[in-house]
Amino acid sequence: MAKPIRNIPTLFGEEARKFEERALLVEANPGTIRIPRHDVEIVQNVLRSIGM
């Protein structure tokens, strides 16, 4: 039985540029950027709700 294809969010334009800029910053300086626990919980809940 085939698995259904999931809808994966994709960033475009300015959002994509900002995301890549921040990702490169974090990659170059691991452990220097703090993410508020509340934000982490929101992301975890979203991922859990879509089965990831």
C-alpha positions in Angstrom: 0.0 0.0 0.0 1.4 3.4 -1.0 2.0 6.1 1.6 0.2 9.4 1.2 2.4 12.3 0.2 2.5 15.0 2.8 2.2 18.7 2.2 5.6 20.1 3.1 5.7 23.9 3.9 8.1 25.8 1.5 9.5 29.2 2.0 9.8 31.7 -0.8 11.3 35.2 -1.3 12.2 37.3 1.7 11.1 34.5 4.2 13.4 32.0 2.5 16.3 34.5 2.5 15.9 35.3 6.2 15.6 31.6 7.1 18.8 30.8 5.2 20.7 33.7 6.7 19.7 32.7 10.2 20.5 29.0 9.5 24.0 29.9 8.3 24.5 32.1 11.4 23.5 29.3 13.8 25.7 26.8 11.8 28.7 29.1 12.1 28.1 29.8 15.8 26.6 26.7 17.4 25.2 27.2 20.9 25.1 31.0 20.7 21.5 31.5 19.8 18.9 30.7 22.4 15.4 29.7 21.4 12.7 30.4 24.0 11.2 27.2 25.4 7.7 28.3 24.5 8.7 28.5 20.8 10.3 25.1 20.9 7.1 23.6 22.4 5.0 25.2 19.7 7.1 23.7 17.0 7.1 20.3 18.7 3.3 20.3 19.0 2.9 21.2 15.3 5.3 18.5 14.2 3.6 15.9 16.5 0.2 16.9 15.1 1.3 16.2 11.5 2.9 12.9 12.5 6.5 13.9 12.2 
